[in-house]
Amino acid sequence: MKTVPFVSMFSQSATGLSISGNDLIITAICKKLVKYSHETFKIKDFMLKDTQQLRHALIQRRNFAGEIILSLPRDLTIIREIDYPHANLKELREALAYQLDSFIPFGNEDVYFDIHSLSQSRHNTKFLIVAVKKIELDTILSKLQAIEIIPSRVIISPFAFLPILGERKGSVVLVSKDTKNYSYNLFEDKNLVLSSIVKTEGELNGQIKMNLPDQILLTNVSGGFLPDEYKIPSQSLDESSESYGAALYGLSDYPCSLSLISSSRKRLNAQTAVMCFLIGFLICFAFLIPYIQKINNLAILKTVNTQVKSIKKDVSAVEELQGRISILDKTVSKVNEVKGDYIPRIDVILELAKILPNDAWVKGITIVDNTFEVEGDAVSSTNLIPILENSPLFSGVGLTSPVTKTQSGREKFRIKGNIGR
């Protein structure tokens, strides 16, 4: 059946992707009115498999609707905080494309990059340069393409956790464990103010002591690295929290426009979508119902045609099978007919051995078509003829040559007859 126009505006969908170790976590979120539902999938060893292996890795082939947002691990990215006497972010980004290597150790041709504003005044802007090596991101994107998932936006893990902060106010520290290092991220009133990579728990401890937060969030980390004397409440997040937070960007507006690749899809605000639906519905109401009815009729007609074609194929197959069965029945009948007239040679020999008296000796048996001939000697050859005639297998039994006597007085005989039931 066809999808009813505008109905999708009542429900929004988005998909978040994150990399945990070598695994890929996929979270698909659906929002219907104000109710959220989500599903999470995992592809084990995603980063270790080549594209050929990944083509068969996704257990359930799904059409991931809405915006698809990839969140990269913090340790794959380069972040640099810059104060710049420029207020126009668009012009600033264009200017950075030509002098990027003045701020980070890579040029524009080596990395994907974007900027994120931390604070802005009339003559000064404080912002973050966020970059990732093209070769690393391209590797991930090619693996995703092998399972038919194409992100429309790429962010990094600290921003993916912004929607997870919810109503938390004050300072919050997010600590996550990447492949080798720790990621330390400080949020103030749900704004990212600091993000860094630390290698040991000691360095991590020092970072937290410098800016004691109101709460600590942990991903892939146990909470035992901080002394109990600080008494900072901590909470461990599920491994799917990052992909869940990334997916939320596709449903709501959060204070982050960062994207390391150009977005091929434009997001639609929920209120705007509903308003557009209502206006469109009022304008098109007179035409909508006949249009839906026409779509339904076409869909039903298509279904009926498909069923008719399917039935025709089945009928043709049955007719062909019946023809083959008829041919086989004729063949079996002919075989049975031939078999009914045929008596196996072993049956003839067994019948002779059974009915001939003990004083008769057979020296040779010849069977040609439906006749037999027995040669041997007996006390009385003439007595053998009625014995053979009484058998249900033999008829027309008679001597084929005169009876002669042996030196011992026995009679030599040569008897011929027909074989038949």
C-alpha positions as CSV (number, residue, x, y, z in Angstrom):
1,M,0.0,0.0,0.0
2,K,1.1,3.6,-0.6
3,T,2.0,5.9,2.2
4,V,-0.7,8.4,3.0
5,P,0.7,11.9,2.4
6,F,1.6,14.1,5.4
7,V,1.2,11.3,7.9
8,S,4.9,11.1,8.4
9,M,4.8,14.6,9.9
10,F,3.1,13.2,12.9
11,S,6.1,11.0,13.6
12,Q,9.8,11.8,13.3
13,S,12.6,9.4,13.0
14,A,16.4,9.6,13.4
15,T,19.3,7.3,13.7
16,G,22.5,7.7,15.8
17,L,25.8,5.8,15.3
18,S,28.7,5.5,17.7
19,I,31.8,3.4,17.9
20,S,32.6,1.6,21.1
21,G,36.0,0.0,21.0
22,N,35.8,-2.0,17.7
23,D,32.0,-2.3,17.7
24,L,29.4,-0.1,16.0
25,I,26.3,0.9,18.0
26,I,23.2,1.8,16.1
27,T,20.2,3.5,17.8
28,A,17.1,4.3,15.9
29,I,14.6,6.7,17.6
30,C,11.0,7.3,16.6
31,K,9.0,10.2,18.0
32,K,5.2,10.0,17.6
33,L,3.7,13.2,18.9
34,V,5.4,13.4,22.3
35,K,6.2,9.7,22.8
36,Y,9.7,8.4,22.1
37,S,10.6,4.8,21.3
38,H,14.0,3.4,20.3
39,E,15.9,0.3,19.2
40,T,19.6,-0.4,19.5
41,F,21.7,-2.7,17.4
42,K,25.3,-3.7,17.6
43,I,27.7,-4.9,14.9
44,K,30.6,-6.7,16.7
45,D,34.2,-6.0,15.5
46,F,32.9,-3.4,13.0
47,M,36.3,-1.7,12.8
48,L,38.2,-5.0,12.3
49,K,36.1,-6.3,9.4
50,D,36.7,-5.4,5.8
51,T,33.9,-4.1,3.5
52,Q,33.3,-7.6,2.0
53,Q,32.7,-9.1,5.5
54,L,30.5,-6.2,6.5
55,R,28.1,-6.7,3.6
56,H,26.8,-9.8,5.5
57,A,27.3,-8.3,9.0
58,L,24.0,-6.4,9.6
59,I,21.6,-9.0,11.0
60,Q,18.5,-7.1,10.2
61,R,18.4,-5.1,7.0
62,R,16.5,-1.9,7.9
63,N,15.5,1.3,6.2
64,F,16.8,3.8,8.7
65,A,14.5,6.8,8.3
66,G,15.2,10.4,9.0
67,E,18.6,12.0,9.7
68,I,21.5,9.6,10.3
69,I,24.2,11.1,12.6
70,L,27.6,9.5,13.3
71,S,29.4,10.4,16.5
72,L,33.1,9.9,16.3
73,P,35.2,8.8,19.4
74,R,37.0,11.8,21.0
75,D,40.5,10.2,20.5
76,L,40.1,10.2,16.7
77,T,39.7,14.0,16.6
78,I,41.8,17.1,17.1
79,I,40.2,20.0,19.1
80,R,41.8,23.4,19.4
81,E,40.3,26.4,21.3
82,I,40.8,29.7,19.5
83,D,40.2,33.4,20.3
84,Y,39.7,35.3,17.0
85,P,38.9,38.9,16.3
86,H,36.1,38.0,14.0
87,A,32.4,37.8,14.6
88,N,31.0,36.3,11.4
89,L,31.3,32.5,11.7
90,K,30.6,31.8,8.1
91,E,33.4,34.1,6.9
92,L,35.7,32.7,9.7
93,R,35.2,29.1,8.5
94,E,36.0,30.1,4.9
95,A,39.1,31.9,6.0
96,L,40.2,28.9,8.1
97,A,40.2,26.7,4.9
98,Y,43.3,28.6,3.7
99,Q,45.2,28.9,7.0
100,L,44.1,25.8,9.0
101,D,47.7,24.6,9.3
102,S,48.4,27.7,11.4
103,F,46.2,26.3,14.2
104,I,46.5,22.5,13.9
105,P,49.3,20.4,12.5
106,F,47.4,19.5,9.3
107,G,46.2,21.3,6.2
108,N,42.7,21.5,4.8
109,E,43.5,18.8,2.3
110,D,44.4,16.3,5.1
111,V,41.4,16.7,7.4
112,Y,37.6,17.3,7.6
113,F,37.0,20.2,10.0
114,D,34.3,22.4,11.3
115,I,34.1,25.1,14.0
116,H,31.9,25.4,17.1
117,S,31.2,28.7,18.8
118,L,31.8,28.9,22.5
119,S,31.1,32.6,23.0
120,Q,30.7,35.5,20.7
121,S,30.8,39.3,21.0
122,R,30.8,42.1,18.5
123,H,34.5,42.1,17.9
124,N,35.7,38.8,19.2
125,T,34.8,35.1,18.9
126,K,35.8,32.2,21.0
127,F,35.4,28.9,19.2
128,L,36.6,25.4,18.8
129,I,38.3,23.9,15.7
130,V,37.2,20.3,15.4
131,A,39.1,18.1,12.9
132,V,39.5,14.5,12.0
133,K,42.0,13.0,9.5
134,K,40.3,12.3,6.2
135,I,41.8,8.8,5.9
136,E,40.3,7.8,9.3
137,L,36.8,9.1,8.6
138,D,36.8,7.8,5.1
139,T,37.6,4.4,6.3
140,I,34.6,4.5,8.7
141,L,32.3,5.9,6.0
142,S,33.3,3.2,3.5
143,K,32.5,0.5,6.1
144,L,29.1,2.1,6.7
145,Q,28.5,2.3,3.0
146,A,29.0,-1.4,2.8
147,I,26.0,-1.9,5.1
148,E,24.0,0.7,3.2
149,I,24.2,3.4,6.0
150,I,25.2,6.9,4.8
151,P,25.4,9.5,7.6
152,S,24.1,12.9,6.8
153,R,26.1,14.5,9.6
154,V,29.2,13.7,11.6
155,I,29.8,15.0,15.1
156,I,32.1,14.0,18.0
157,S,31.3,12.2,21.2
158,P,31.2,15.3,23.6
159,F,28.5,16.9,21.5
160,A,26.6,13.6,21.3
161,F,26.2,13.6,25.1
162,L,24.7,17.1,25.2
163,P,21.1,15.8,24.8
164,I,21.8,13.2,27.5
165,L,22.5,16.0,30.1
166,G,18.8,16.7,30.2
167,E,17.8,19.1,32.9
168,R,21.2,18.9,34.7
169,K,22.5,22.4,35.6
170,G,25.8,23.5,36.9
171,S,29.0,21.8,35.9
172,V,29.1,18.2,34.7
173,V,32.1,16.2,33.8
174,L,31.8,13.4,31.2
175,V,34.6,10.8,31.3
176,S,34.8,8.1,28.7
177,K,37.3,5.4,27.9
178,D,38.3,5.1,24.3
179,T,40.6,2.4,22.8
180,K,43.7,3.6,24.8
181,N,43.0,6.9,26.4
182,Y,40.5,8.7,28.6
183,S,38.3,11.6,27.3
184,Y,37.7,14.4,29.7
185,N,34.8,16.8,28.8
186,L,33.6,19.6,31.0
187,F,30.1,21.1,30.6
188,E,28.8,24.3,32.2
189,D,25.0,24.6,32.1
190,K,24.8,22.2,29.2
191,N,27.5,24.0,27.2
192,L,30.8,22.3,26.4
193,V,33.6,24.4,27.7
194,L,36.6,22.0,27.7
195,S,37.5,18.7,26.0
196,S,40.8,16.9,26.3
197,I,42.5,13.6,26.0
198,V,44.4,12.1,29.1
199,K,46.4,9.0,29.1
200,T,46.3,7.9,32.8
201,E,43.9,7.9,35.7
202,G,46.4,10.1,37.6
203,E,46.1,12.8,34.9
204,L,42.4,12.4,34.8
205,N,42.2,12.8,38.6
206,G,44.2,16.0,38.3
207,Q,41.9,17.4,35.7
208,I,38.8,16.8,37.9
209,K,40.5,18.3,40.9
210,M,41.2,21.5,39.0
211,N,37.5,22.0,38.2
212,L,35.5,20.1,40.7
213,P,32.1,19.4,39.0
214,D,28.6,19.0,40.5
215,Q,28.3,15.5,38.9
216,I,30.4,13.0,36.9
217,L,29.1,10.9,34.1
218,L,31.0,7.8,33.1
219,T,31.0,5.7,30.0
220,N,33.1,2.5,29.7
221,V,34.8,3.6,33.0
222,S,34.5,2.4,36.6
223,G,34.2,5.1,39.2
224,G,37.0,4.1,41.5
225,F,39.7,6.5,40.2
226,L,38.5,9.5,42.3
227,P,39.2,9.6,46.0
228,D,36.0,9.3,48.2
229,E,36.9,12.6,50.0
230,Y,35.5,14.6,47.1
231,K,32.1,13.0,47.4
232,I,31.0,13.9,43.9
233,P,28.0,12.0,42.7
234,S,28.7,9.9,39.6
235,Q,26.5,8.0,37.2
236,S,27.5,5.2,34.7
237,L,25.9,5.5,31.3
238,D,24.9,2.7,29.0
239,E,27.2,2.0,26.0
240,S,24.3,3.0,23.7
241,S,24.0,6.5,25.3
242,E,26.3,8.1,22.8
243,S,24.4,6.8,19.8
244,Y,21.1,7.6,21.5
245,G,22.2,11.2,22.1
246,A,23.4,11.5,18.5
247,A,20.0,10.3,17.2
248,L,18.3,13.0,19.4
249,Y,20.0,15.7,17.2
250,G,17.8,14.5,14.4
251,L,14.6,15.1,16.3
252,S,15.2,18.4,18.3
253,D,17.2,21.5,18.2
254,Y,20.3,21.5,20.4
255,P,23.0,24.2,20.7
256,C,25.4,22.5,18.2
257,S,25.6,23.0,14.5
258,L,28.9,21.0,14.2
259,S,29.2,18.7,11.2
260,L,32.5,17.3,9.9
261,I,30.8,16.4,6.6
262,S,28.2,18.3,4.6
263,S,24.6,17.4,5.5
264,S,22.6,16.1,2.6
265,R,19.3,16.4,4.5
266,K,17.7,19.5,6.1
267,R,16.1,19.1,9.4
268,L,12.6,20.2,10.0
269,N,11.5,21.6,13.3
270,A,8.6,19.6,14.9
271,Q,6.4,22.7,15.3
272,T,7.0,23.8,11.8
273,A,6.2,20.4,10.5
274,V,2.9,20.2,12.3
275,M,2.0,23.7,11.2
276,C,2.8,22.9,7.6
277,F,0.7,19.8,7.9
278,L,-2.3,21.6,9.2
279,I,-2.1,24.4,6.5
280,G,-1.6,21.8,3.8
281,F,-4.4,19.6,5.1
282,L,-6.9,22.6,5.1
283,I,-5.9,23.6,1.6
284,C,-5.9,20.1,0.1
285,F,-8.8,18.6,2.1
286,A,-11.2,18.7,-0.9
287,F,-8.7,16.8,-3.0
288,L,-7.1,14.6,-0.4
289,I,-9.9,12.0,0.0
290,P,-10.4,11.2,-3.7
291,Y,-6.6,11.1,-4.0
292,I,-6.2,8.6,-1.2
293,Q,-9.1,6.6,-2.6
294,K,-7.4,6.5,-6.0
295,I,-4.1,5.4,-4.4
296,N,-5.9,2.7,-2.5
297,N,-7.7,1.5,-5.6
298,L,-4.5,1.4,-7.6
299,A,-2.8,-0.5,-4.8
300,I,-5.6,-3.0,-4.6
301,L,-5.6,-3.4,-8.4
302,K,-1.8,-3.9,-8.3
303,T,-2.2,-6.5,-5.6
304,V,-4.9,-8.4,-7.5
305,N,-2.8,-8.4,-10.7
306,T,0.1,-9.7,-8.8
307,Q,-2.0,-12.5,-7.3
308,V,-3.5,-13.3,-10.8
309,K,0.0,-13.6,-12.2
310,S,1.1,-15.8,-9.3
311,I,-2.0,-18.0,-9.7
312,K,-1.3,-18.3,-13.5
313,K,2.2,-19.5,-12.8
314,D,0.9,-22.0,-10.3
315,V,-1.7,-23.3,-12.8
316,S,0.9,-23.7,-15.5
317,A,3.1,-25.6,-13.1
318,V,0.2,-27.9,-12.2
319,E,-0.7,-28.5,-15.8
320,E,2.9,-29.3,-16.7
321,L,3.1,-31.7,-13.6
322,Q,-0.2,-33.4,-14.6
323,G,1.2,-34.0,-18.2
324,R,4.4,-35.5,-16.7
325,I,2.3,-37.7,-14.4
326,S,0.2,-39.0,-17.3
327,I,3.3,-39.9,-19.3
328,L,4.7,-41.7,-16.3
329,D,1.4,-43.6,-15.7
330,K,1.5,-44.8,-19.4
331,T,5.1,-45.9,-19.0
332,V,4.3,-47.8,-15.7
333,S,1.4,-49.5,-17.4
334,K,3.5,-50.7,-20.3
335,V,6.2,-51.9,-17.9
336,N,3.5,-53.8,-15.8
337,E,2.1,-55.3,-19.0
338,V,5.5,-56.5,-20.1
339,K,6.3,-57.7,-16.6
340,G,3.0,-59.6,-16.4
341,D,3.9,-61.9,-19.3
342,Y,7.5,-62.3,-18.3
343,I,8.6,-65.1,-16.0
344,P,12.2,-64.8,-14.6
345,R,14.5,-67.6,-15.6
346,I,15.3,-68.4,-12.0
347,D,11.6,-69.1,-11.4
348,V,11.7,-71.7,-14.3
349,I,14.8,-73.4,-12.9
350,L,13.3,-73.5,-9.4
351,E,10.0,-74.9,-10.7
352,L,11.9,-77.7,-12.5
353,A,14.0,-78.5,-9.5
354,K,10.8,-78.6,-7.4
355,I,8.6,-80.9,-9.5
356,L,11.1,-83.3,-11.1
357,P,11.3,-86.6,-9.2
358,N,14.4,-87.6,-7.3
359,D,15.3,-90.4,-9.8
360,A,15.5,-87.9,-12.7
361,W,18.9,-86.2,-13.4
362,V,19.0,-83.0,-15.5
363,K,22.2,-82.5,-17.5
364,G,21.2,-79.3,-19.3
365,I,18.5,-76.7,-19.5
366,T,17.9,-74.3,-22.4
367,I,15.5,-71.4,-22.2
368,V,14.8,-69.4,-25.3
369,D,12.0,-66.7,-25.2
370,N,9.0,-68.5,-23.7
371,T,10.2,-72.1,-24.3
372,F,12.4,-74.4,-22.4
373,E,14.2,-77.7,-23.2
374,V,15.4,-80.1,-20.6
375,E,18.0,-82.9,-21.3
376,G,18.9,-85.7,-18.9
377,D,18.1,-89.3,-17.8
378,A,15.5,-90.9,-15.6
379,V,14.1,-94.3,-14.6
380,S,11.0,-93.6,-16.8
381,S,11.1,-90.6,-19.2
382,T,7.4,-90.8,-20.1
383,N,6.3,-90.2,-16.5
384,L,8.0,-86.8,-16.6
385,I,5.6,-85.3,-19.2
386,P,2.4,-85.4,-17.1
387,I,4.4,-84.1,-14.1
388,L,5.6,-81.1,-16.1
389,E,2.1,-80.5,-17.6
390,N,0.7,-80.3,-14.1
391,S,2.9,-77.3,-13.3
392,P,1.1,-73.9,-13.6
393,L,4.3,-72.5,-15.4
394,F,4.5,-75.1,-18.2
395,S,2.3,-76.2,-21.1
396,G,2.7,-78.1,-24.4
397,V,5.2,-80.4,-22.9
398,G,6.5,-83.3,-25.1
399,L,9.6,-85.3,-26.1
400,T,11.8,-83.8,-28.8
401,S,13.7,-87.0,-29.6
402,P,13.3,-90.8,-29.2
403,V,14.0,-92.2,-25.8
404,T,17.3,-94.3,-25.6
405,K,18.6,-96.4,-22.7
406,T,22.0,-96.0,-21.0
407,Q,24.2,-99.0,-20.0
408,S,22.7,-98.9,-16.5
409,G,19.2,-99.2,-18.0
410,R,18.1,-95.6,-17.4
411,E,16.2,-93.7,-20.1
412,K,17.7,-90.7,-21.8
413,F,15.2,-87.9,-22.5
414,R,15.0,-84.5,-24.2
415,I,11.8,-82.7,-23.3
416,K,10.5,-79.4,-24.6
417,G,7.6,-77.2,-23.5
418,N,6.2,-73.6,-23.3
419,I,6.6,-71.2,-20.4
420,G,3.5,-69.2,-19.3
421,R,1.3,-68.6,-16.4
